[in-house]
């Protein structure tokens, strides 16, 4: 569980840093450096590690097991629906966007296009991730910070 929390924060931090570098590079017309390429690559890699850990934890979750065993009942409760399906779908979508953004930006010819592609794909992925997190103040599903 500690490893999952650590990787989760690493994903958010690397995504924020990638977006920062892409924004800076795009608006200041900078060259896409080796550091930018490394940041792009490691953001996607850390995201994939989080995906694997998330799938393992998803398959072991008692809420998810209840959701799939009692689907017709469980889909009536939005909290259970959120953890059983919505959270997973949004997180898979965000990892897919990060992966596509990384692959497409790597293949762009101009530096400005590389930064723009990273900025758009990673930015949309970050928004989706922030929506999918069960924050204590979230209208979708919420959990306290400390359980």
Buried (B, 14 or more C-beta within 10 A) or exposed (E): EEEBEEBBEBBBEBBEBBBEBBBEBBEEEBEBEEEBBEBBEBBBEBBBBBBEBBEEEBEEBEBBEBBEEBEEEBEEBEBBBBBBBBBBEBBBBBBBBBBBBBEBBBEBEEBBBBBBBBBBBBBBBBEBBBBBBBBEEBEBBEEEEEE
